[in-house]
Amino acid sequence: MRAEGNTLRQGWTNRPVVLETDEREVRTHLRTLAVFALALVPAVFYVVATNHTRQVSYQTTEAQLTAERLMKEERELATERARLESLREVETWAIEAHGLVSPPHQAVVVCKTGRLDPAAPCVLRDRAR
């Protein structure tokens, strides 16, 4: 190195700069990270609870819609059942849709109420008896 006036010229050195670990600074950073982690815990619990609440809300809404749909379908089926159990409606349907004819006036059709057994058909009886 040569000195020229007040300045010193230093030659280039290719040695790595090694910095020692400052334990106090490391502890400060760890404390800061711990404080941030503790500050985030309530936020995480809030997000998880809100997500769970929304999922339950969606499931409740879906269950209510399903219940309403099933009640509507049940009402429609009850109406259809009442219409089909009406003898006048059944007779009209049989005549119009399937071309069946009414029995003659001197005969009466006797059927057991409740479930009909296909093996035991209805019996035609004469009214004169």
Helices and strands as residue ranges (DSSP letters): E 3-4, E 7-8, H 23-85, H 87-98, E 107-110, E 123-126
